[in-house]
Amino acid sequence: MKKNLFFYLFAVLCTVSLFTSCSDDDEPTVTVPGNVDVAGDYTGTLDVKLVSAGIETPAGTVPSQLVSVIKSGENTVDLKITNFSFSGMPLGDVELNGCQLTDGGNGKYTFTATESSMELAGVLVADVKANGTFANETLAIDLDINNIKLGGNTVPYTVKAVYEGTKLSGTESSEAKILSFVFDKEVAAVDSLVVGDVVINEESKTITFMVADTAKAEYLTALVPTIEVSDGATVTPASGVAQDFSNGKTVTYTVTAAGGNVAEYKASIVGKTAFYDFENWKTVEVKSEFDGSVQWTYQLPVAGAWSGADAALQLIPVMVPTFDATQRSLLPTDEAYSGSKAAKVVTLDTEGAPSFMPGVFPSVPKVTSGSLFLGDFEVDAQKTLRSTRFGVPYSAKPIVVRGYYKYIPGEVYYRCDDPEKSNEAVKDASLKDECAISAVLYEVSSYETTEDHDKDERLDGTNIYTSDKIVAMAVWESGATDEYAPFELNLEYKQEFDATKLYRFAIICSSSKNGTTFSGAPGSTLYIDDIEVVAE
């Protein structure tokens, strides 16, 4: 802590009220000829070093420090370091008044300032010496700060600062903006950390971005932004320099225009997110336990722990010989909102058939809703709704789920009044099918799973919306739309989120909102693309 205090105080030493006045140090003064004009604005580099036992340690560089020079007398000038910052700390203006010029020959004019036992930052006392030179439209200043005392004890450091600037012509651009802010994809696997676009808000002077919900704090300590600024402007910290954005840290970027104007931007992570674009798919093969031959295939997205219910369809041709075994309720489609692929979720006509062993196996539904969900599908032949094992381990606090969809409902709606007799659905011309997308966060005591569904903590189709384990939930429904449109679910918290507890999180997309009661319209088709989960 003491080390941090020293660095902060040194920053103050090098920047705020370095001396109360300038003097000629008893050297002869001259009247500056009228055709010599040192007044104006200068921009240049200020380098600061800490010196201990003869060893110099760099303590920061301001690449475009503005210094204003105002002629205050026949042979005196006032200097002002405008909007100075050091190590990201804004420290305001530094004014050096009444600096008397001395002829250094060959068009040079110098000044020397000294101050003994100057009080600094309200707690330090130090001796300060500054040498300055004007020559050929340039300004150079050397600062030496030594004999620094804190509470009467001498600090074992001295400070040296060097400024070199060039006079501005007055025609330089005054624009100080950050035009773009992107992260180096080659550093620290940023492509899997920073998600979506970086947002630059010019009005609030903020730069915000999202990171993957799997991003741990240690992954965010060295993100490397590439920064584009206004023509002729400079930025500090510099573009291409790693910065620590972990644990809610904010990084301040100072942009200095060629004409001297200064703007500050605050960059930070505003949340964690997961993004699923459904561009890549894999084929899952179901093989015979007897000879290893492939009995059934279906497709699932590669990215994310997404599942569907197509593994169960392989059982239907056994009980309903007329069922078209080429049908699938989840598959990729070229009809994408962006990119080349999206997810297509379809409600199927599974024709319906009574159970061949009542009380042991369920009947075959007339209507089987298509689904896409985070979790696993494990066939439960006795109670089909328990086959959907919803939720994946999740450590963040989800706030919003959004994405894009379009929906074409089937022509004929079938209503099932008794889910135990799912094969007995009847036509209902008064109803039109709708899709549903939901998000559920629920608490578990362990992430372990078991084949015994009665002992497994994962929620399923029988209790995903009713369990007392539910911490937060949102349900969204929609009718027909033949063009892609956005959807957004804002989770409503029923219980307080506790980062020390274990949670599972599920997103469920259904082509028929009443699919859990085996009601819906065969042919109803839901297209899903670019799902984003935003978490704190």
N, C-alpha and C positions, 0 to 999 in steps of 0.2 A: 504494500500500500504506500510506503514511504517512497519507493522508487517511482510509482505513478505520480505522486504528488510533486516530486522533483521535476519530472518531465513536463507536467502541467505548468509549474511555476517558471520553468525555463522558457516555455512557449510564451508566457506572459512577459518575461524579461525581454524577449526578442521582439516584442510587438507593441506593447501598450505603454505609451508615455515614456519612451526610452530616455529622453532628457527634457528638461523644462526649457532650456534655451541653448542657442548656439553661440559660440564666441570665436574670436580670431586667435585665442591662446597667446595673446600679447604679440602676434606678428603684425607687421604693417599692413594696413588696408589700402584699397584703391577704389576709385570710383569706376564702376563698370561702364565702358563706353556705350553710347546710345545704340550703336549698331550691333551690340552683343546682347542677345535676348535668350537667357537661360530659362525664362518662365515658360510654362506649358506642362503638358502631361507626358509622363514617361512610363513605359512598360518594360518589364524585364524580369529577371530571375533572382529570387532571394533564397540563398542556401544557408542553413543553420547547422552548426556542429557543436557538440558538447566535448569539452577537453578535460581529461583527468590523467594525471601523471604523464603528461606529454602525449597521450594517445587521443586522437580525434575520432569521435563517433558521429556519423551523420544523424541529424535529428529532424530532417524534413526539408523539402524544397517546395517553394511556391513558384510555378513556372511563369506566371504572367501577373506579377505584382504591379499594381498601378501606383505611381507616386506623382502627386501634383505639386508643382513649384510655382509660387506666386511671388512676384517682385514686391517687397514690402518697404523698400527704402532705396536711397541712392546706390547703396552697395550691400543691401541685405535682401534675403529671400526667406519665405516661409515654405516648409515642406510638409506635405500631408500624404501619409500612406493610407489609401482609401480601402475601406471594407476588407481589412486584412484578416486572414484566417491562417491558422497553423495546426497541422495535423487534424484538419477537419473541424477545428473550433473557430467560429466567427468571433473576432475580437474588436470589431469596430475600426474607427479611424485613429491613426497615430499622427500627431501634429508636432513639428519641430519649427518653432517660431524664432524670427530674428537672427537667422544664420548669416553672419558677416563674411563676405567673400574676400579672398586674398588672391592677388595676381600670382599665378604659378608659372607664367611665361608660356609662349607659343600658343596663346589662345586658351589656356587652361585657367580655371578659377577654382580655388580650393577653400574648404572650411574644416575646422577642427572643433569638436565639442567635447567637453569633459564635465563630469559631475561626480562628486565624491559623496559617499554615504547616502545615496538616493534611496528613498523608500519605494519599494516595488510590491505590487499586489497586496499591500496592506500588512504584509507579514515579513517581507524580506528587505534587507539593506544591501546595496551593492555599489561598486564603482563602475562608471560607464564612460567609455571613450569612443568617439565616432570621428572618422575621417571621411571627407567627401570631395569629389572632383567633378566639375563640369568641363567637358571638352568635346567639341565637334558633335553637338547634338546628342551627347551621351551623359549619363549620370552614374557615378560609382560611389558606393558607401561601404565602409568597413566598420563593423561594430565589435567592440570588445567589452564584455561584461564579466567582471571578476570580483574577488573578495566578497563573495555572496555570503550573507549571514542570515541564519534563521534562528531567532530566539537567542541571539548572541553567539551562536555556534557557527563556525565557518563551514560552508558546504564544500565538499571536495570536488567541485566542478567549476569550470568557467564556460562561458558561452561566446562563440564567435559567429557572426552573421555577415554575409557578403551579398551586396545588391549590385546588379549591373543592369541598367535600363537604357532604352533608346527613346528619344523624343518623338512623340507622335506628330504627324503632319496636320491632323485635324480632319482629314478626309477618310479616315478608316471607318469601317462598319461599326455601328454601335450595337449590333445584334449579338446577344449572348444567350443562345438556345442550345439545348441538347436535341438534335434532330432524330437520332436513332440510338437504341441501346439494346444490343443483342449479346448473347452469351456464346463463348467459344465452345463449339460442340466437341472439340478434341480434348478438352480439359475435364477431368474428373467425371467422365460419363454424363455430361450436362444434358445430353439429349434424353436421358431417362430421369433427370431431376427437374429441370425447368420445363413446365408444361404450358402450352399455349403462347400467346403473344405478350410481350412486355408492353405495358400501357404507360405512355407519357402524358400526364395531365399538365398542360401548360399553364392553366389558370391557377392550380394549387401548387405548381412546381413540385409534383411528386412523380416518382417512377415506381410502378408496382408490377409484380409478377407472381405467378403461382408456381408451386413446386409439387412434385409427385407425392402422393400420400404415403409412399414408402420411403421418402427421403428422411434419413436420420440426420440429427444435428451435425454430426461430424462430417457429413457429405457437403454441408453448406458453408463450410469455413473458408473455402478457397474458390469461389466462383469468379470467373474471369469475363468481365463485360468488354465488348468492343463498342466504343462510343464515337458517334459522329456529331460534331458541333458546327455552329455557324461559321461561315467562311472567315478565316483569319483569327478565330477565337481559339482559346485553349481551355482545357479542363483539368482539374485536380480533385481527387486522385486521377492519374492519367489513364487513358484507354489502354486496355490490355494488362492491367495490374490486378492481381487476385485480391478479392475482398471477402470479408467475413460477414455473411448474412444469417448466421445461425441464431437460434434462440431469440428471434424478434429484433435483432440488431438492425439499425438504420445507418446507411452510409450516406454522408453528405458530399455531393459533387458541386464544386464551384466552377462556374464558367465565366471566363473573362473575355469580353469582346476585344477586337483589335483596337477599338476606340476607347476602351477602358471601362465600359459598363460591366457590371458584375451581376450574375444571377446564381442562386443556389437551388439545387434540386435534392430532395430527400428520396433515396431509393430503399425499398424494403420488400419483403415477402408479405403478401396480404392473405395468404392461405395455402392450404395443401389441396391438391386435386389429382384425380385419376381421369384419364382420357381414353376412351375406347372408340376407335374408328371402324372396326370390323372389316379391315382391309384384307386380313389373312385368315385362312380357314384350314382346318385339318380334317382328315377322314378318319373316323373311329371304326375299327373292325371288331365285330362280335364273332368270336370263333367257337366252334363246337368243342365241348369238353371231351368228346370221344375221339375224334380224329384230327382236331385242330383246323378243320376247314372253316372258311369264312361263311358265316350264316347270315350276317346282317351288317350293313354299313350305314353310317349317318355322319353328318358334318357338324363341327363346333368351331367357334372362333378360337384363334391361336392365343391372342392376347387376353389376359384376364381369366378368372376361374368361372367362365360362363358355361351353362348347361342348358339342355332342352330335354324333352320327354320322348324323343324318337327311339330310344333304346327299348321302350315298352311296346312300340308298334309291332315288333317282331312276333309278339304273342297273338296278335289279332287274327292273322290268316289261319291259325290253328282252329280258332273258334268260329271265324266268319270266312269261309273259303272264297266268297265273292269279293272280299276286300282287296283293293288294288295295292299290292305290296310295294309298289314303287313310290308311293306317296310319302312325303316327309312334312313335318310341321315346322321345322326350323332349317333354313338353308341360306347360303349367300345369294345375293342378287346384284346385278349390274345397275339397278335403279337406285343409285346412291345420291345422298345429299351433297357429299364432297368425296373426292377420290374416286376409286373405281368400284368399291364394294360397299354393301350395307347388309344388314340382317333382315331376313324376310320370315315373318312368323304367321302361320296359317292355321285356321280352325278346320279340322277334317271331319268328314262324314265317315265315321267308323261303323256305320250301319246298325249297330245295336244287336245284342243277342243275350238271352238270359243265361245266368250262370249254369254251367254244367254240373256244378257241385255247390249248391246253395249253402251258405254258412261257412264255406271254406274259401271259395273264390268268388270275386264280384262278377257282376254281369258286365258285358261289353257295352260301353256307352254308345248312344246314337251320335252324340256330339263330343268331340275331343278338342278342347281349345289348345292352340299352339302356345308355347311359352319360351321365353329366353330369360334366364335368371342367373344370378351369382349364387353358386352353391354346387351341389352334386345331385345326380339322379341315380337312385338306387332302387331297383324294382322291388316293390312290395306287392306281391301277387294277391294278398288277402285284402289289403286296403290301399287302393291305388293312390289316393291323395297323400299318403305318407311316403310315396316314392320321391317326392320333391323335397330334398334336404337343403333348405334355404340358408344362405349366409356364409360368408368367408371371414376369417379372423381379421379384426380391424381395430387399430389403436388410436386413430384420430377421431375428432368429433365432426361428423358430417353435417353440413348445413343446407346445401342445395344440390339437387340432381337436375341436370338439364341436358337437352339434346334436341334432335330433330326427328320428326315422324311424318308419315302419311298413312291414311287408313281407308280401305275400301271394304265396307261390310258385305257379308253374303246376302243373297236375295231372300232366303227363307229362314226365319227364326224358329228354332225349336226350344220349347220350354219344358224343363224337367222338374216336376213338382216333388219328386221323391228321389234324392240322390242314391238311395239304396237300390232303386230300380232305374238305373241310368239308361237302360235300353228302352224305356217307355216314354221318351220325350215326345211331345206333341207340337204340331205347328201352331204358331201364334202370330197371325197377321198384324196384330196391334203393336208388336214389338219390333224394334230395329236394333241390330247388334251394335255394340260399342267396344272399343278397346280400353285397356287399363294399364297404367304404369304405376308401380308403387315402390317405396323405399322403406325399409324397416331396420332399425338398429336395436339389437337385444343383447341382454347380459347372459354370460355363461360362467361357470366356475372353472371350466377347463376347455381347451381346444381339442382334446382327445375325442375320437369318434369310435363307434362300435357298430357291428352288424346287427346288434340287438336294438331295434328301433325304440323299444320301450325304455331303454337306458341311455339312448343318445340324446344329448341336450339340444341338438339342432331342431329348429322349428320346421314344420312341414305344412302341406296344404290344408291340414285340419286345424291348425292353430296359429298360423303366421300373422293373423290380424287380431287375435283374441288373447294371446298368452299374457300372463302377468310379468313375463320377462322383458316385455317390450319397453324400451327406453324412449325411442322416438320413432315417428312414423309419418308418412305422407302418401296420399292416394290421389291419382290424377286419372280422369276418364275423358274420352272424346268420341264423337261420332265421325262421320265421313269427312275426309279431306283428300282430294286427289292430287294435291301438291304438297311438297314438304313444308312443314311449319314447325316452329319451336315449341317445346314443352318445358315446363319448369316445376319441380317439386321442392317446396320449402318444408323441411322436416319440423314437426312440432314435437317438442320434448315433453314427455309425460313424467320423466324422472330426471334428476340432476345427473349430468355426465361426470364421471369420476375417472381420471386418467390412470388410476391405480387398479382399476377393474378390467376384466376381460369382456370383450364384445365381439359379436358377429354382425355383419352388415349384409343386407340383401337388397338387390334391385330386381324387380319382377315385371316383365313385359308380357302381357297376355293379349292375344288376338280377340278374345271374347271375355268381357269383364266378369261374366257370371260363369266362367268355365269351371270354378270349383263346385258348382251345382250341376254341371254337365248341361248347361244351357248355352245357346248361342246359334250362330248361323254358319253352317259349313261354307267354306270359301272365303270367310272374312280374313282379310290380309292386312297385317300391320308391318310397315317398313320402319326400321330403326337405324339411326346413324349418329355418330359423333356424340356419344354419351359422355358427359363430364360430371364428376363428383367433386364438389368444393367442400373442404373441411377447414376448421380452425387450425 
